[in-house]
């Protein structure tokens, strides 16, 4: 009931995103039912039916990915302070979000079943006139209810499970005294040094207090008294404030008139008592996945090259082979893994060579948002490369995809673009406090819009040539 109330009282934009999830579920369910209909109409060709069912994995993955992105941006299931007191902790909110996703996907599955029954003539009594549609819809044959139910439940079950896994409650990571060892910013050995938050370079005294504290520890190790250290270098008080030698304690006279030197106590440590509502630890930026993404991308291109050289271009009227499907899946996975690292690298390149305020702001935002928009960017790049290959190789005498192939392509492209836009909305909400602070400090809105344009141009300049290179390499073995 709580999930239904939250669904009913949500904003219009939230309803539109959930409607996209329902449409994606409806399209995927319809393709799965058409694969079942082809299997019923061609019992003597199980291989072709299995290949059609395997090609449904692409829209299925795209639909689940879109459902997860929509659930992450749902404001109704976002944890807030005080909700745990009424029984709405992180676990309960996760369950509500998974239930809402299941309801949206189930609505799409019901729509897919109704459309399938209407097109095959089960609701109107008029069979379709197209022979190809009759073969895919299994006209005149009874549908097995367990198989239909299994295929229709597949999208809601996978989407809700993925949402529950993504939004599961996580324990905050304990703050360690030393950062894990790292070999390079984009190396595969560790996460690198401590994560730099947005604006760390511009914060006044952010480096001075750390350097003074390190110098005090080094002087203490050499045997310099604390009082002399406070007089010579100053002392770092609580909160990182630098106290000069004027604030250092003076020698106290004794009862007999002599002067005694009192060692000043070291500065008190910072308060490490956890708050009642601690802020969640920011996620580490996934720059270490860049080598793995390049390796998986290379493996996918290798599989496509080997399959293309072995089988050649697909014959007219046939779908691409399973080897091509595996190669494209590995290529998409490699680009998705390399997306955050490439986005982070793009942000660093923007800040190279004496950057100004505009490039510095755009680069720091890209580095901060690399874990949110990196993977959707990689998936969109993979889909764009596949579209280029389809347009150049399968334009004339290639396989005839038909209306079902067109539906699958539109579904995958639409889900990936919608996921990228949803991730951009999530990133915008995440930096709303920073944007408000910049506006209060006097930053003109035109500068923020120009920084957004610079980020978009930088990403296009990096991912555009990458898409062309991957598409050309993938199309070379299929032109033979």
FIPA-897360 format. One record per residue (C-alpha): residue number from 0; residue in one letter; chain; x, y, z. Coordinates in steps of 0.001 Angstrom, whole numbers, plus 500000, padded with zeros to 6 digits. Each point is the difference from the previous one (the first is absolute). Last residue first. Example, Ala and Ser with C-alpha at 12.3 -4.5 7.8 and 13.67 -1.06 7.14 Angstrom:
2
> 1:s:A:513670:498940:507140;
> 0:a:A:498630:496560:500660;
***
This chain:
480
> 479:x:A:534147:490192:453506;
> 478:x:A:498380:503120:501453;
> 477:x:A:499323:498282:503324;
> 476:x:A:503674:499757:501001;
> 475:x:A:500485:503793:499683;
> 474:x:A:496742:501088:501666;
> 473:x:A:501153:499509:503616;
> 472:x:A:503248:501890:499439;
> 471:x:A:498121:502832:498282;
> 470:x:A:497432:500168:502794;
> 469:x:A:502631:499995:502764;
> 468:x:A:501963:502797:498314;
> 467:x:A:496880:502070:499296;
> 466:x:A:498721:499652:503558;
> 465:x:A:503381:501013:501442;
> 464:x:A:500141:503009:497664;
> 463:x:A:496684:501222:501451;
> 462:x:A:500713:499043:503629;
> 461:x:A:502776:502525:500634;
> 460:x:A:498822:503039:498011;
> 459:x:A:496397:499347:501051;
> 458:x:A:501019:499859:503654;
> 457:x:A:501923:503259:499662;
> 456:x:A:497132:501731:498197;
> 455:x:A:497494:498920:502668;
> 454:x:A:502268:501180:502812;
> 453:x:A:500633:503334:498269;
> 452:x:A:496260:500510:499507;
> 451:x:A:499379:499324:503696;
> 450:x:A:502750:502487:500917;
> 449:x:A:498362:502579:497705;
> 448:x:A:496691:499474:501777;
> 447:x:A:501696:500514:503369;
> 446:x:A:501713:503131:498712;
> 445:x:A:496714:501364:498642;
> 444:x:A:498469:499563:503453;
> 443:x:A:502407:502639:501323;
> 442:x:A:502106:499002:503033;
> 441:x:A:499267:502391:502846;
> 440:x:A:500828:497969:503100;
> 439:x:A:496316:499146:500399;
> 438:x:A:499973:498544:496486;
> 437:x:A:503055:497872:500765;
> 436:x:A:498397:498730:503207;
> 435:x:A:496806:499095:498153;
> 434:x:A:501970:498057:497402;
> 433:x:A:501871:498134:502725;
> 432:x:A:496753:499135:501789;
> 431:x:A:498393:498801:496739;
> 430:x:A:502972:497756:499236;
> 429:x:A:498154:496725:500680;
> 428:x:A:496821:501188:498276;
> 427:x:A:501944:500707:496823;
> 426:x:A:501700:496609:500197;
> 425:x:A:496618:498268:500291;
> 424:x:A:498669:501950:497021;
> 423:x:A:503063:499001:497976;
> 422:x:A:499430:496375:501013;
> 421:x:A:496421:500277:498744;
> 420:x:A:501218:501435:496696;
> 419:x:A:502470:497131:499602;
> 418:x:A:497326:497423:500865;
> 417:x:A:497604:501561:497481;
> 416:x:A:502695:499766:497312;
> 415:x:A:500632:496335:500856;
> 414:x:A:496304:499126:500113;
> 413:x:A:499243:501723:496686;
> 412:x:A:502873:498325:498174;
> 411:x:A:499104:496538:501327;
> 410:x:A:496291:500395:499233;
> 409:x:A:500588:501487:496556;
> 408:x:A:502265:497075:499119;
> 407:x:A:497530:497424:501347;
> 406:x:A:497080:501558:498149;
> 405:x:A:502006:500101:496791;
> 404:x:A:500857:496323:500396;
> 403:x:A:496324:499200:500600;
> 402:x:A:498884:502047:496993;
> 401:x:A:502349:498210:497588;
> 400:x:A:503674:499313:500565;
> 399:x:A:500752:498923:496422;
> 398:x:A:503582:498823:500099;
> 397:x:A:502516:501713:497736;
> 396:x:A:499688:500690:496295;
> 395:x:A:499490:503744:500293;
> 394:x:A:500656:501841:503264;
> 393:x:A:501361:497291:502291;
> 392:x:A:503660:501034:499910;
> 391:x:A:499932:503806:500210;
> 390:x:A:496773:500713:501918;
> 389:x:A:500322:496984:502278;
> 388:x:A:503635:500777:500798;
> 387:x:A:499123:503615:500790;
> 386:x:A:497099:498906:502203;
> 385:x:A:502308:497609:501876;
> 384:x:A:502476:502832:500598;
> 383:x:A:497202:502251:501272;
> 382:x:A:498789:497242:502341;
> 381:x:A:503516:499549:501391;
> 380:x:A:500406:503763:500493;
> 379:x:A:496635:500136:501796;
> 378:x:A:501203:497213:502315;
> 377:x:A:503247:501852:500738;
> 376:x:A:498123:503231:500726;
> 375:x:A:497636:498141:502339;
> 374:x:A:503080:498598:501809;
> 373:x:A:501716:503355:500428;
> 372:x:A:496969:502077:501043;
> 371:x:A:499869:499204:503714;
> 370:x:A:503553:498857:500822;
> 369:x:A:501505:502848:497958;
> 368:x:A:497919:502634:501769;
> 367:x:A:502737:501409:502256;
> 366:x:A:502663:499903:497286;
> 365:x:A:497631:501660:497527;
> 364:x:A:499102:502695:502547;
> 363:x:A:503686:500675:500671;
> 362:x:A:500705:500364:496297;
> 361:x:A:497127:502402:499330;
> 360:x:A:500914:502227:502953;
> 359:x:A:503680:500079:499065;
> 358:x:A:499200:500647:496345;
> 357:x:A:497834:502993:500880;
> 356:x:A:502253:501420:502720;
> 355:x:A:503066:499901:497784;
> 354:x:A:502248:497053:499416;
> 353:x:A:503806:500234:499972;
> 352:x:A:500867:497125:497617;
> 351:x:A:497778:497136:501238;
> 350:x:A:496603:500404:501680;
> 349:x:A:497999:498732:497030;
> 348:x:A:502318:496994:499740;
> 347:x:A:499135:499050:503557;
> 346:x:A:496272:500056:499264;
> 345:x:A:500493:497874:496890;
> 344:x:A:501991:497490:502054;
> 343:x:A:497101:499687:502444;
> 342:x:A:497612:499459:497096;
> 341:x:A:502336:497381:498519;
> 340:x:A:500261:498231:503342;
> 339:x:A:496236:500012:500480;
> 338:x:A:499367:498692:496435;
> 337:x:A:502578:497189:499974;
> 336:x:A:497672:497461:501603;
> 335:x:A:497087:500965:497735;
> 334:x:A:502248:499927:496926;
> 333:x:A:501210:496523:500928;
> 332:x:A:496466:498739:500634;
> 331:x:A:498820:501336:496633;
> 330:x:A:502910:498302:498231;
> 329:x:A:499392:496758:501876;
> 328:x:A:496333:500018:498975;
> 327:x:A:500904:500852:496403;
> 326:x:A:502395:497058:499846;
> 325:x:A:497474:497619:501558;
> 324:x:A:497320:501065:497497;
> 323:x:A:502434:499679:497086;
> 322:x:A:500867:496484:501172;
> 321:x:A:496292:499145:500263;
> 320:x:A:499528:500674:496307;
> 319:x:A:498404:503023:498391;
> 318:x:A:496373:499523:498938;
> 317:x:A:499032:498452:496666;
> 316:x:A:497953:501368:497092;
> 315:x:A:502990:500817:497849;
> 314:x:A:503114:498067:501012;
> 313:x:A:502116:501241:502872;
> 312:x:A:503464:501350:499101;
> 311:x:A:502914:497639:500383;
> 310:x:A:499859:496799:502037;
> 309:x:A:503578:499444:501165;
> 308:x:A:501439:503461:499357;
> 307:x:A:496980:501648:501581;
> 306:x:A:500063:497713:503042;
> 305:x:A:503721:500587:500590;
> 304:x:A:499637:503755:499586;
> 303:x:A:496951:500170:502279;
> 302:x:A:501752:497949:502682;
> 301:x:A:503094:502219:499774;
> 300:x:A:497882:503158:500238;
> 299:x:A:498386:498642:503153;
> 298:x:A:503356:499018:501534;
> 297:x:A:501403:503468:499321;
> 296:x:A:496995:501573:501711;
> 295:x:A:500424:497646:502970;
> 294:x:A:503667:501021:500344;
> 293:x:A:499244:503717:499610;
> 292:x:A:497280:499740:502639;
> 291:x:A:502330:498169:502370;
> 290:x:A:502643:502691:499546;
> 289:x:A:497376:502728:500718;
> 288:x:A:498505:498262:503040;
> 287:x:A:502544:501698:502288;
> 286:x:A:498421:503377:499327;
> 285:x:A:496771:499103:501764;
> 284:x:A:499731:503097:502164;
> 283:x:A:499497:499086:503594;
> 282:x:A:496457:500413:501299;
> 281:x:A:499475:502764:502475;
> 280:x:A:499532:498883:503632;
> 279:x:A:496444:500585:501112;
> 278:x:A:499435:502953:502327;
> 277:x:A:499748:499137:503666;
> 276:x:A:496618:500401:501721;
> 275:x:A:500557:499883:503735;
> 274:x:A:503479:501236:499518;
> 273:x:A:503037:497821:500481;
> 272:x:A:502460:501163:502652;
> 271:x:A:503302:500745:498279;
> 270:x:A:500551:503410:501508;
> 269:x:A:503309:501236:498784;
> 268:x:A:502989:499301:502142;
> 267:x:A:501047:502446:502652;
> 266:x:A:503089:502011:499190;
> 265:x:A:503112:498787:501756;
> 264:x:A:500441:501160:503561;
> 263:x:A:502416:502838:500507;
> 262:x:A:503122:499088:501898;
> 261:x:A:500421:502320:502908;
> 260:x:A:503274:501844:500339;
> 259:x:A:500635:501203:503490;
> 258:x:A:501162:503474:500896;
> 257:x:A:501488:500693:503332;
> 256:x:A:498382:502304:502524;
> 255:x:A:499912:497557:502917;
> 254:x:A:496270:499209:499503;
> 253:x:A:500393:499151:496353;
> 252:x:A:499549:502280:496986;
> 251:x:A:498078:498557:497050;
> 250:x:A:501692:499950:496608;
> 249:x:A:497626:501314:497306;
> 248:x:A:497196:497992:498294;
> 247:x:A:499754:500291:496196;
> 246:x:A:497434:502414:498614;
> 245:x:A:502563:502480:498749;
> 244:x:A:501920:497126:498368;
> 243:x:A:497279:499570:497400;
> 242:x:A:496901:497766:500187;
> 241:x:A:498926:498390:496703;
> 240:x:A:496351:498875:500012;
> 239:x:A:499536:496402:498711;
> 238:x:A:496757:499346:501914;
> 237:x:A:501723:499585:503312;
> 236:x:A:503304:501778:500222;
> 235:x:A:503053:499888:497777;
> 234:x:A:502939:501626:501731;
> 233:x:A:502412:502567:498767;
> 232:x:A:503315:499322:498323;
> 231:x:A:502620:501485:502313;
> 230:x:A:498124:500655:503234;
> 229:x:A:497788:496925:499893;
> 228:x:A:502978:497816:499146;
> 227:x:A:502004:501492:502849;
> 226:x:A:497186:499195:502443;
> 225:x:A:499640:496454:498625;
> 224:x:A:503611:499206:500742;
> 223:x:A:502144:498999:496983;
> 222:x:A:501053:496329:500278;
> 221:x:A:500368:499040:496347;
> 220:x:A:496702:497992:500000;
> 219:x:A:498205:503013:501403;
> 218:x:A:501304:502078:497121;
> 217:x:A:498611:497500:497487;
> 216:x:A:496620:499981:501710;
> 215:x:A:499916:503802:500003;
> 214:x:A:500934:500100:496321;
> 213:x:A:497187:497618:499090;
> 212:x:A:497522:502166:501915;
> 211:x:A:501300:503081:498226;
> 210:x:A:499654:498329:496580;
> 209:x:A:496450:498857:500704;
> 208:x:A:498995:503460:501228;
> 207:x:A:501547:501699:496983;
> 206:x:A:498431:497705:497342;
> 205:x:A:496340:500832:500651;
> 204:x:A:500848:503523:501138;
> 203:x:A:497504:501681:497676;
> 202:x:A:497957:497482:497971;
> 201:x:A:500715:500390:496266;
> 200:x:A:501771:496712:499442;
> 199:x:A:497425:497987:501904;
> 198:x:A:497123:501506:498021;
> 197:x:A:498267:496697:499164;
> 196:x:A:501357:497184:502131;
> 195:x:A:503408:498391:499657;
> 194:x:A:500018:496266:500694;
> 193:x:A:502894:498756:502062;
> 192:x:A:502696:498294:498008;
> 191:x:A:499665:497321:497329;
> 190:x:A:497204:497459:499908;
> 189:x:A:502203:496950:499922;
> 188:x:A:502207:498308:497413;
> 187:x:A:498327:500284:496563;
> 186:x:A:501550:503279:499020;
> 185:x:A:498089:503102:498924;
> 184:x:A:501371:502444:502545;
> 183:x:A:503322:498236:500376;
> 182:x:A:501058:497110:502203;
> 181:x:A:497848:500295:503100;
> 180:x:A:500537:499069:503617;
> 179:x:A:496982:500184:502178;
> 178:x:A:499557:503227:501963;
> 177:x:A:501287:500099:503546;
> 176:x:A:498072:500842:503132;
> 175:x:A:496883:498149:498911;
> 174:x:A:496503:501466:500164;
> 173:x:A:497543:497151:500336;
> 172:x:A:497786:499429:496942;
> 171:x:A:496365:500718:500737;
> 170:x:A:497862:496851:500113;
> 169:x:A:497949:499517:496862;
> 168:x:A:496252:499732:499708;
> 167:x:A:498901:498440:496664;
> 166:x:A:499200:502495:497257;
> 165:x:A:501888:498231:497192;
> 164:x:A:499081:496450:501017;
> 163:x:A:496337:500872:500550;
> 162:x:A:499878:501816:496664;
> 161:x:A:501561:497025:498197;
> 160:x:A:497542:497607:501642;
> 159:x:A:497060:502244:499058;
> 158:x:A:501149:500179:496382;
> 157:x:A:500727:496267:499733;
> 156:x:A:496599:499031:501399;
> 155:x:A:498050:502578:498008;
> 154:x:A:501737:498991:496710;
> 153:x:A:499731:496213:500424;
> 152:x:A:496379:499906:501158;
> 151:x:A:498716:500235:496418;
> 150:x:A:502280:497234:498725;
> 149:x:A:499091:497651:502840;
> 148:x:A:496267:500680:499681;
> 147:x:A:500058:499300:496260;
> 146:x:A:501960:496781:500525;
> 145:x:A:497666:498813:502760;
> 144:x:A:496867:500869:497923;
> 143:x:A:501002:498042:496898;
> 142:x:A:498477:501895:497063;
> 141:x:A:497535:498132:497817;
> 140:x:A:500659:500067:496293;
> 139:x:A:497979:501690:497246;
> 138:x:A:502363:502953:499614;
> 137:x:A:503442:499410:501498;
> 136:x:A:500778:503734:500227;
> 135:x:A:503391:499897:498245;
> 134:x:A:498780:497795:497146;
> 133:x:A:496791:502020:499559;
> 132:x:A:502005:503220:499919;
> 131:x:A:502106:498631:497148;
> 130:x:A:496865:498856:498156;
> 129:x:A:498321:503393:500192;
> 128:x:A:496197:499742:499936;
> 127:x:A:499575:499981:503756;
> 126:x:A:497219:497804:501443;
> 125:x:A:496612:501595:500800;
> 124:x:A:498320:498632:503158;
> 123:x:A:500292:503336:501821;
> 122:x:A:501649:498947:503275;
> 121:x:A:501974:496947:498834;
> 120:x:A:500805:501596:496645;
> 119:x:A:503791:499673:500090;
> 118:x:A:500390:503781:500222;
> 117:x:A:497571:500350:502902;
> 116:x:A:501549:497172:502026;
> 115:x:A:503478:501503:499614;
> 114:x:A:498779:503496:500856;
> 113:x:A:498209:498718:503118;
> 112:x:A:503059:498042:501108;
> 111:x:A:502293:502997:499484;
> 110:x:A:497631:502253:501974;
> 109:x:A:500057:497498:502877;
> 108:x:A:503798:499982:499872;
> 107:x:A:500102:503796:500074;
> 106:x:A:497828:500110:503114;
> 105:x:A:502270:497385:501557;
> 104:x:A:503011:502240:499340;
> 103:x:A:498387:502934:501805;
> 102:x:A:498862:497811:502911;
> 101:x:A:503407:498334:500320;
> 100:x:A:501709:503396:500087;
> 99:x:A:497657:501176:502765;
> 98:x:A:500672:496808:501967;
> 97:x:A:503776:500432:499672;
> 96:x:A:499710:503619:501175;
> 95:x:A:497838:498986:502978;
> 94:x:A:502448:497237:500935;
> 93:x:A:502909:502442:499881;
> 92:x:A:498011:502435:502127;
> 91:x:A:499456:497246:502572;
> 90:x:A:503690:499144:500099;
> 89:x:A:501088:503629:500269;
> 88:x:A:497685:500622:502948;
> 87:x:A:496335:500811:499778;
> 86:x:A:498753:498678:503352;
> 85:x:A:498689:503244:501459;
> 84:x:A:503233:500853:501820;
> 83:x:A:502042:498995:496950;
> 82:x:A:498398:502832:498034;
> 81:x:A:501576:502684:502185;
> 80:x:A:502809:500989:497666;
> 79:x:A:499293:499248:496369;
> 78:x:A:500681:497011:497738;
> 77:x:A:498766:500481:496382;
> 76:x:A:496969:497853:499149;
> 75:x:A:497692:502830:498899;
> 74:x:A:502753:501889:498201;
> 73:x:A:500394:497297:497305;
> 72:x:A:503345:500643:498289;
> 71:x:A:501558:496626:500885;
> 70:x:A:496831:498157:499018;
> 69:x:A:500097:501528:496511;
> 68:x:A:503614:498895:499475;
> 67:x:A:499198:496465:501179;
> 66:x:A:496987:499761:497679;
> 65:x:A:502083:501246:497055;
> 64:x:A:502611:497294:500596;
> 63:x:A:497270:497359:500195;
> 62:x:A:498553:501166:496672;
> 61:x:A:503422:500076:498315;
> 60:x:A:500814:496499:501247;
> 59:x:A:496708:498630:498622;
> 58:x:A:500434:501918:496740;
> 57:x:A:503392:498274:499488;
> 56:x:A:498958:496560:501309;
> 55:x:A:497281:499756:497317;
> 54:x:A:502732:498975:497542;
> 53:x:A:500276:496724:501917;
> 52:x:A:496303:499249:499444;
> 51:x:A:500411:500514:496265;
> 50:x:A:503049:497720:500057;
> 49:x:A:498039:497338:501891;
> 48:x:A:497251:500155:497381;
> 47:x:A:502520:499620:497181;
> 46:x:A:501604:497013:501734;
> 45:x:A:496676:498316:500792;
> 44:x:A:499100:499697:496319;
> 43:x:A:497579:497036:499641;
> 42:x:A:497493:501416:502506;
> 41:x:A:499546:503052:497790;
> 40:x:A:496638:501640:500887;
> 39:x:A:500340:499331:503733;
> 38:x:A:503592:501262:500072;
> 37:x:A:499013:503090:498021;
> 36:x:A:497188:500676:502489;
> 35:x:A:502410:499712:502923;
> 34:x:A:502346:502497:498341;
> 33:x:A:496979:502264:499444;
> 32:x:A:499158:499708:503702;
> 31:x:A:503532:501112:500886;
> 30:x:A:499765:502935:497588;
> 29:x:A:496684:501072:501547;
> 28:x:A:501452:499776:503493;
> 27:x:A:502907:502214:498998;
> 26:x:A:497710:502614:498478;
> 25:x:A:497652:500005:502987;
> 24:x:A:502860:500196:502501;
> 23:x:A:501477:502969:498155;
> 22:x:A:496591:501687:499951;
> 21:x:A:499523:499385:503739;
> 20:x:A:503462:501380:500789;
> 19:x:A:499268:503068:497879;
> 18:x:A:496738:500435:501916;
> 17:x:A:502034:499963:503207;
> 16:x:A:502081:502872:498635;
> 15:x:A:496846:501906:499039;
> 14:x:A:498475:499425:503431;
> 13:x:A:503136:501398:501654;
> 12:x:A:499838:503082:497768;
> 11:x:A:496342:500517:500923;
> 10:x:A:500697:499986:503717;
> 9:x:A:499158:497101:502278;
> 8:x:A:496789:499689:502039;
> 7:x:A:498638:496870:498293;
> 6:x:A:503280:498076:499984;
> 5:x:A:500700:500843:503627;
> 4:x:A:496516:498827:500923;
> 3:x:A:500381:496777:498019;
> 2:x:A:503393:499254:501594;
> 1:x:A:498511:500614:503455;
> 0:x:A:497146:497605:499255;
***
